[in-house]
Amino acid sequence: MSYRFLNRMESLCLQGSNCTGHHQHLRLLKPVHLPENTPTQGVHLPDYLMPTVDVPDHAHYIIGCVILLVGMTGMLGNALVIYVFCRSKALRSPSNLLVVNLAAADFLMSVTQSPAFFVASLHRRWVFGEFACELYAFCGALFGITSMMTLTAIAVDRCLVITRPVALLGGMSRKRVYVAMVAVWLYSLGWSLPPFFGWSAYVPEGLQTSCSWDYMTFTTSVRTYTIMLFVFVFFLPLTLIAACYWAIFRAVRQAGREVARLNCGEINKAYERLRSEWKMAKVALGVIMLFVVSWAPYSVVALTATAGYAQLLTPYMNSVPAVIAKASAIHNPIIYALTHPKYRIAIGRQFPLLRGVLRLQEKDLHPSFSSSAASSRRTTLTSSPGVRLCTGVRTNGRWGKSRLSSGSDSDSCWTESEADGSSGGSAAFNRQLFTETTTTEFTPSGTEQGQSRVPDGSPPDKGCNRE
């Protein structure tokens, strides 16, 4: 008896490749026997008669139940993020489009992977045919790579907004974000299509109840694709993410030192806003780290087989990391979306039954309360004596003259979104971190006057002097 999939693998081995792992893997497969009265010559074996693995049935059922739970959580959580974004105008900022793109990729990952994996686990083999196996693996690769690239785009966006606030007034524009999203999907598609054209292949893996790209066969085509895939969709994006967050940490630390030099109660309030922004950056970093941790076991398995040690891997060692990797789709809505204050409030308004779970009180959801609180914060930050955020701009270690009109409230003070610490107000917040609280006057000769003044012309408060 023969299978098209197994025949292809055997033909590769006959070409002189190292197939030790392949032969060991074949010893675990159960042959599917045809009835004795069925002629074998000239009969095409149906695609749904795929090989199975000689493991206890309860192993399939346990993995099937786990993947079903993961899939349901991923579908509901990411659908909730997308729905709340579409219903809430306050969340339609350009930066949040990347979060929604991430939720869409994770939602599609859950929809296309978990149900088929669950049904195949109940049958203890892949029952949907060869083409469905290839399509299943293609969707897993496409949406998984898209998630990784979107996380990279989020890291780059946060880095640019925090470290280059003047160049990106108000953050990235909506057009730039759309271009970035299209680039992410095209890049992911470019790395998901090659197995259809002979560069590696999409085949059953592990317990033969799911499919992925072929990383077990020790051939030049398979090895080069696996190595290039990990370099360009895992290690390089991870390096870029690390560089972005290193730049963010340095910028925030430097801003904290600048704020610490100003002895003023109101500046201490600004520093509290800085700490809030720092927490949001750490939340985003936590999502990225969980994504990396989820895919790390699968990466180790694939790279082990690529290095020529496929004989060390068992079907369990292939399937369990695959389940952990697919579970990365549930981390983002739980950690990123549901821990963001504005997301929590929006979800509480749309779904009153979830207010208890999110620990939201009525005052958190009341618009008038939020508006009055934000207005009060703006008044405190702009009209307190001796404090003027967004005035003098520091360049090359010196403070230059950049006086703003006191009536320019949108440019010189906190907006409601900035006071709430939303991602849309991050740029304006960080512009305040690199500005002086007083405006330095210059003489015509270019020398600095000895005294700084606040907008009303009175001398600054003695408690707000810069050391």
C-alpha positions as CSV (number, residue, x, y, z in Angstrom):
1,M,0.0,0.0,0.0
2,S,1.2,3.5,-0.7
3,Y,0.3,7.1,0.1
4,R,1.1,10.1,-2.1
5,F,2.5,11.9,0.9
6,L,4.7,9.0,2.0
7,N,5.8,8.3,-1.6
8,R,7.0,11.9,-1.9
9,M,9.0,11.5,1.4
10,E,10.5,8.2,0.2
11,S,11.5,9.7,-3.1
12,L,13.4,12.5,-1.4
13,C,15.2,9.9,0.8
14,L,16.3,8.0,-2.3
15,Q,18.0,11.1,-3.6
16,G,20.7,10.7,-1.0
17,S,19.3,12.9,1.8
18,N,19.6,12.0,5.5
19,C,16.3,10.5,6.4
20,T,17.0,8.9,9.8
21,G,14.3,10.9,11.4
22,H,11.9,10.2,8.6
23,H,12.3,6.4,8.9
24,Q,11.9,6.5,12.7
25,H,8.7,8.6,12.2
26,L,7.4,6.0,9.8
27,R,7.7,3.2,12.3
28,L,5.1,5.0,14.5
29,L,2.6,5.2,11.7
30,K,-0.3,2.8,11.5
31,P,-1.0,1.6,7.9
32,V,-4.6,1.8,6.7
33,H,-5.5,-1.6,5.4
34,L,-8.0,-2.0,2.5
35,P,-10.5,-4.9,2.6
36,E,-9.1,-8.2,1.4
37,N,-11.4,-8.4,-1.6
38,T,-10.4,-5.0,-2.9
39,P,-8.1,-5.0,-5.9
40,T,-4.9,-3.0,-5.3
41,Q,-3.8,-2.4,-8.9
42,G,-5.3,0.7,-10.5
43,V,-7.0,1.8,-7.3
44,H,-6.5,5.4,-6.1
45,L,-6.4,5.6,-2.3
46,P,-8.8,8.3,-1.0
47,D,-7.1,11.4,0.4
48,Y,-9.0,11.1,3.7
49,L,-7.2,7.8,4.5
50,M,-4.2,9.6,6.0
51,P,-1.7,7.8,8.3
52,T,-2.1,7.7,12.1
53,V,0.3,7.4,15.0
54,D,0.4,4.5,17.5
55,V,-0.4,6.4,20.6
56,P,-3.2,6.0,23.2
57,D,-6.5,7.4,22.1
58,H,-6.8,9.5,25.3
59,A,-3.8,11.5,24.1
60,H,-5.7,12.6,21.0
61,Y,-8.8,13.5,23.1
62,I,-6.8,15.5,25.7
63,I,-5.1,17.5,23.0
64,G,-8.4,18.0,21.2
65,C,-10.1,19.4,24.3
66,V,-7.2,21.7,25.0
67,I,-7.1,23.1,21.4
68,L,-10.9,23.5,21.5
69,L,-10.7,25.6,24.7
70,V,-7.9,27.7,23.2
71,G,-9.8,28.2,20.0
72,M,-13.0,29.3,21.7
73,T,-11.2,31.7,24.0
74,G,-9.3,33.2,21.1
75,M,-12.4,33.6,18.9
76,L,-14.4,35.3,21.7
77,G,-11.6,37.5,23.0
78,N,-10.4,38.8,19.7
79,A,-14.0,39.2,18.4
80,L,-14.7,41.3,21.5
81,V,-11.7,43.6,20.7
82,I,-12.8,44.1,17.1
83,Y,-16.4,44.7,18.1
84,V,-15.6,47.3,20.7
85,F,-13.2,49.1,18.3
86,C,-16.0,49.3,15.7
87,R,-18.5,50.6,18.2
88,S,-16.4,53.1,20.1
89,K,-15.2,56.2,18.3
90,A,-12.8,57.0,21.0
91,L,-10.7,54.0,20.1
92,R,-10.3,54.7,16.4
93,S,-6.9,56.2,16.7
94,P,-4.2,55.3,14.1
95,S,-2.2,53.4,16.7
96,N,-5.2,51.3,17.8
97,L,-5.6,50.2,14.2
98,L,-2.5,48.0,14.7
99,V,-4.1,46.5,17.8
100,V,-7.2,45.7,15.8
101,N,-5.1,44.2,13.0
102,L,-3.4,42.0,15.6
103,A,-6.8,40.9,16.9
104,A,-8.0,40.1,13.4
105,A,-5.0,37.9,12.7
106,D,-5.4,36.1,16.0
107,F,-9.2,35.7,15.4
108,L,-8.6,34.1,12.0
109,M,-5.9,31.9,13.5
110,S,-8.4,30.6,16.0
111,V,-11.1,30.1,13.5
112,T,-9.0,28.3,10.9
113,Q,-6.9,26.1,13.2
114,S,-8.8,25.0,16.3
115,P,-12.0,23.4,14.8
116,A,-10.2,21.3,12.3
117,F,-7.6,20.3,14.9
118,F,-10.3,19.3,17.3
119,V,-12.3,17.2,14.8
120,A,-9.1,15.5,13.6
121,S,-8.2,14.6,17.2
122,L,-11.6,12.9,17.7
123,H,-10.9,10.8,14.6
124,R,-7.2,10.3,15.6
125,R,-6.0,11.2,12.1
126,W,-6.4,14.0,9.6
127,V,-9.7,13.3,7.8
128,F,-10.0,16.3,5.5
129,G,-7.7,15.3,2.7
130,E,-4.4,16.5,1.3
131,F,-5.6,19.8,-0.1
132,A,-7.3,20.8,3.2
133,C,-4.1,19.9,5.0
134,E,-2.1,22.3,2.8
135,L,-4.7,25.0,3.2
136,Y,-4.8,24.5,7.0
137,A,-1.0,24.8,7.2
138,F,-1.0,27.8,4.9
139,C,-3.5,29.7,7.1
140,G,-1.5,28.8,10.2
141,A,1.6,30.2,8.7
142,L,-0.1,33.3,7.2
143,F,-1.8,34.4,10.4
144,G,1.0,33.5,12.7
145,I,3.5,35.5,10.7
146,T,1.0,38.4,10.5
147,S,0.8,38.5,14.3
148,M,4.5,38.6,14.6
149,M,4.9,41.4,12.1
150,T,2.1,43.4,13.6
151,L,3.7,43.2,17.0
152,T,6.9,44.5,15.4
153,A,4.9,47.3,13.8
154,I,3.4,48.2,17.2
155,A,6.9,48.3,18.8
156,V,8.2,50.6,16.0
157,D,5.2,52.8,16.3
158,R,5.7,53.2,20.1
159,C,9.4,53.8,19.6
160,L,8.8,56.6,17.0
161,V,6.1,58.3,19.1
162,I,8.1,58.3,22.3
163,T,11.6,59.0,20.9
164,R,10.6,61.3,18.1
165,P,7.6,63.2,19.3
166,V,8.3,66.4,17.3
167,A,8.7,64.5,14.0
168,L,5.4,62.7,14.6
169,L,3.0,65.3,15.8
170,G,0.1,63.3,17.3
171,G,1.6,59.9,16.4
172,M,1.6,58.1,13.1
173,S,-1.0,59.2,10.6
174,R,-3.9,56.9,9.6
175,K,-2.5,56.7,6.1
176,R,0.9,55.5,7.3
177,V,-0.7,52.9,9.5
178,Y,-2.8,51.6,6.6
179,V,0.4,51.3,4.5
180,A,2.1,49.5,7.4
181,M,-0.8,47.0,7.7
182,V,-0.8,46.3,4.0
183,A,3.0,45.7,4.1
184,V,2.6,43.4,7.0
185,W,0.0,41.2,5.2
186,L,2.0,41.1,1.9
187,Y,5.2,40.2,3.8
188,S,3.4,37.4,5.6
189,L,1.8,36.2,2.4
190,G,5.2,36.2,0.7
191,W,6.6,33.7,3.3
192,S,3.4,31.5,3.3
193,L,3.2,30.8,-0.4
194,P,6.5,29.1,-1.2
195,P,5.6,25.6,0.0
196,F,2.9,25.5,-2.7
197,F,5.6,26.0,-5.3
198,G,8.1,23.4,-4.2
199,W,10.1,25.2,-1.6
200,S,9.4,22.9,1.3
201,A,5.9,21.6,1.6
202,Y,2.8,21.6,3.8
203,V,2.4,18.1,5.4
204,P,0.8,16.4,8.5
205,E,2.9,16.8,11.7
206,G,3.1,15.3,15.2
207,L,0.2,13.1,16.0
208,Q,-1.0,13.5,12.4
209,T,-4.0,15.5,13.4
210,S,-2.7,18.9,12.3
211,C,-0.5,20.2,9.4
212,S,2.4,22.5,9.1
213,W,5.3,23.2,6.8
214,D,7.7,20.3,6.5
215,Y,10.7,20.7,8.9
216,M,11.3,17.0,9.5
217,T,12.8,16.0,6.1
218,F,16.5,16.6,5.9
219,T,16.7,18.0,2.3
220,T,18.3,21.2,1.0
221,S,14.9,22.7,0.0
222,V,13.3,22.0,3.4
223,R,16.3,23.1,5.4
224,T,16.8,26.4,3.5
225,Y,13.1,27.3,3.8
226,T,13.1,26.6,7.6
227,I,16.3,28.6,8.2
228,M,15.2,31.6,6.1
229,L,11.7,31.5,7.7
230,F,13.1,31.7,11.2
231,V,15.6,34.4,10.3
232,F,13.2,36.8,8.5
233,V,10.0,36.2,10.5
234,F,11.3,35.5,13.9
235,F,14.8,36.4,14.8
236,L,15.1,39.7,12.8
237,P,11.7,41.0,14.0
238,L,12.6,40.0,17.5
239,T,15.9,41.9,17.3
240,L,14.0,45.0,15.9
241,I,11.5,44.8,18.8
242,A,14.3,44.6,21.3
243,A,16.1,47.6,19.8
244,C,12.8,49.6,19.8
245,Y,12.1,48.9,23.5
246,W,15.7,49.6,24.4
247,A,15.3,53.0,22.8
248,I,12.0,53.5,24.6
249,F,13.5,52.6,28.0
250,R,16.4,55.0,27.4
251,A,14.1,57.8,26.4
252,V,11.8,57.3,29.3
253,R,14.7,57.1,31.8
254,Q,16.2,60.3,30.4
255,A,12.9,62.0,30.6
256,G,12.5,60.9,34.2
257,R,15.9,62.4,35.1
258,E,14.9,65.7,33.5
259,V,11.6,65.8,35.4
260,A,13.5,64.8,38.6
261,R,15.6,68.0,38.3
262,L,12.5,70.2,38.6
263,N,11.5,70.7,42.2
264,C,7.8,71.4,41.8
265,G,4.6,69.7,42.9
266,E,3.0,70.0,39.5
267,I,6.0,68.5,37.8
268,N,5.7,65.6,40.1
269,K,2.2,65.1,38.8
270,A,3.6,65.1,35.3
271,Y,6.1,62.5,36.4
272,E,3.1,60.4,37.5
273,R,1.8,60.6,34.0
274,L,5.3,59.4,32.8
275,R,5.0,56.4,35.1
276,S,1.6,55.7,33.6
277,E,3.0,55.8,30.1
278,W,5.8,53.5,31.3
279,K,3.3,51.0,32.5
280,M,1.6,51.0,29.1
281,A,4.9,50.3,27.4
282,K,5.5,47.4,29.8
283,V,2.1,46.0,29.0
284,A,2.9,46.0,25.2
285,L,6.2,44.4,26.0
286,G,4.5,41.7,28.0
287,V,2.3,40.8,25.0
288,I,5.4,40.5,22.8
289,M,7.3,38.4,25.4
290,L,4.3,36.0,25.8
291,F,4.1,35.6,22.0
292,V,7.8,34.8,21.8
293,V,7.5,32.3,24.8
294,S,4.5,30.7,23.1
295,W,6.4,30.1,19.8
296,A,9.8,29.3,21.4
297,P,9.1,25.5,22.0
298,Y,7.8,25.1,18.4
299,S,10.9,26.9,17.2
300,V,13.2,24.7,19.1
301,V,11.5,21.6,17.7
302,A,11.7,22.8,14.1
303,L,15.4,24.0,14.4
304,T,16.3,20.7,16.1
305,A,14.9,18.8,13.1
306,T,16.6,21.2,10.7
307,A,19.9,20.6,12.4
308,G,19.7,16.9,11.6
309,Y,18.4,15.5,14.9
310,A,14.9,14.7,13.9
311,Q,15.4,11.2,15.4
312,L,15.3,12.8,18.9
313,L,11.8,14.1,18.4
314,T,8.6,12.1,19.2
315,P,5.1,12.8,17.9
316,Y,4.3,14.4,21.3
317,M,7.2,16.7,21.0
318,N,5.8,17.9,17.7
319,S,2.2,18.3,18.6
320,V,2.3,19.8,22.1
321,P,4.5,22.8,21.0
322,A,2.1,23.3,18.1
323,V,-0.8,23.7,20.6
324,I,1.2,26.1,22.7
325,A,2.0,28.2,19.7
326,K,-1.6,28.4,18.6
327,A,-2.4,29.5,22.2
328,S,-0.6,32.8,21.5
329,A,-3.9,34.0,19.9
330,I,-5.5,34.3,23.4
331,H,-2.8,36.4,25.1
332,N,-3.3,39.6,23.2
333,P,-7.0,40.3,24.0
334,I,-6.5,39.3,27.7
335,I,-3.3,41.3,28.4
336,Y,-3.2,44.1,25.9
337,A,-6.8,45.0,25.2
338,L,-8.5,44.2,28.5
339,T,-5.8,45.8,30.6
340,H,-5.9,49.1,28.7
341,P,-8.1,51.6,30.7
342,K,-10.0,53.0,27.7
343,Y,-10.7,49.4,26.3
344,R,-12.0,48.4,29.7
345,I,-14.3,51.3,29.9
346,A,-15.6,50.8,26.3
347,I,-16.2,47.1,27.0
348,G,-18.0,47.9,30.2
349,R,-20.3,50.3,28.4
350,Q,-21.1,47.8,25.6
351,F,-21.4,44.8,27.9
352,P,-22.8,45.7,31.3
353,L,-22.6,42.1,32.5
354,L,-18.8,42.3,32.2
355,R,-18.4,45.3,34.5
356,G,-18.0,43.0,37.5
357,V,-15.4,41.0,35.8
358,L,-13.5,44.1,34.8
359,R,-14.0,45.7,38.2
360,L,-15.5,48.9,36.8
361,Q,-17.6,51.2,38.9
362,E,-20.4,53.5,37.7
363,K,-18.1,56.6,38.1
364,D,-15.7,55.0,35.6
365,L,-18.4,54.8,33.0
366,H,-20.1,58.1,33.5
367,P,-19.1,60.5,30.7
368,S,-19.7,63.7,32.6
369,F,-17.5,62.5,35.4
370,S,-14.7,61.6,33.1
371,S,-15.0,64.9,31.2
372,S,-15.1,67.0,34.4
373,A,-12.1,65.1,35.8
374,A,-10.1,65.6,32.6
375,S,-11.1,69.3,32.5
376,S,-10.0,69.6,36.2
377,R,-6.6,68.0,35.3
378,R,-6.1,70.4,32.4
379,T,-6.9,73.4,34.6
380,T,-4.4,72.2,37.2
381,L,-1.6,71.6,34.7
382,T,-2.0,74.9,32.8
383,S,-3.1,77.5,35.3
384,S,-1.1,76.6,38.4
385,P,1.5,79.3,39.1
386,G,5.1,78.5,38.1
387,V,4.3,75.6,35.7
388,R,4.1,75.8,32.0
389,L,4.4,72.6,30.1
390,C,5.0,72.6,26.3
391,T,6.9,75.9,26.2
392,G,10.7,76.2,26.0
393,V,12.2,73.4,23.8
394,R,15.6,72.1,24.8
395,T,18.1,71.6,21.9
396,N,21.8,70.6,22.3
397,G,21.7,71.0,26.0
398,R,20.4,74.6,25.9
399,W,16.9,76.0,26.3
400,G,15.6,78.0,23.3
401,K,12.7,80.4,23.0
402,S,9.5,78.7,21.9
403,R,6.7,80.6,23.6
404,L,3.1,79.5,23.0
405,S,0.0,81.5,23.5
406,S,-1.9,80.8,26.6
407,G,-5.0,80.5,24.5
408,S,-3.6,77.6,22.5
409,D,-5.1,75.0,24.8
410,S,-4.8,72.1,22.4
411,D,-1.1,72.7,21.9
412,S,0.0,73.7,25.3
413,C,-1.8,71.5,27.8
414,W,-3.1,68.0,28.4
415,T,-6.1,66.8,26.4
416,E,-8.6,64.4,27.8
417,S,-7.1,61.5,26.0
418,E,-3.6,62.4,27.2
419,A,-4.8,62.7,30.8
420,D,-6.3,59.3,30.5
421,G,-3.0,57.9,29.3
422,S,-4.3,56.6,26.0
423,S,-2.0,55.6,23.3
424,G,-3.4,58.3,21.0
425,G,-2.1,60.9,23.4
426,S,1.3,59.4,23.8
427,A,3.1,61.8,21.4
428,A,1.8,65.0,23.1
429,F,2.6,63.5,26.5
430,N,6.2,62.8,25.5
431,R,6.5,66.3,24.0
432,Q,5.8,67.6,27.4
433,L,8.6,65.4,28.9
434,F,11.2,67.1,26.9
435,T,10.1,70.7,27.5
436,E,10.9,73.3,30.2
437,T,8.4,74.6,32.7
438,T,9.5,78.2,32.2
439,T,10.3,80.3,29.1
440,T,13.7,81.8,28.9
441,E,14.0,85.3,27.5
442,F,16.9,86.2,25.2
443,T,18.6,89.6,24.7
444,P,19.2,90.8,21.1
445,S,22.8,89.8,21.5
446,G,21.7,86.2,22.0
447,T,22.7,86.0,25.7
448,E,20.2,84.6,28.2
449,Q,18.5,86.8,30.7
450,G,19.0,85.8,34.3
451,Q,15.3,85.4,35.1
452,S,12.6,83.2,33.6
453,R,9.0,84.1,33.4
454,V,5.8,82.3,33.3
455,P,2.9,83.2,30.9
456,D,1.4,85.9,33.1
457,G,4.7,87.7,33.3
458,S,5.2,87.1,37.0
459,P,8.5,85.6,38.4
460,P,8.4,81.8,38.7
461,D,7.6,80.1,41.9
462,K,10.7,79.5,44.0
463,G,9.7,75.9,44.4
464,C,9.9,75.3,40.6
465,N,13.5,76.3,39.9
466,R,15.6,74.1,37.7
467,E,18.7,72.8,39.5
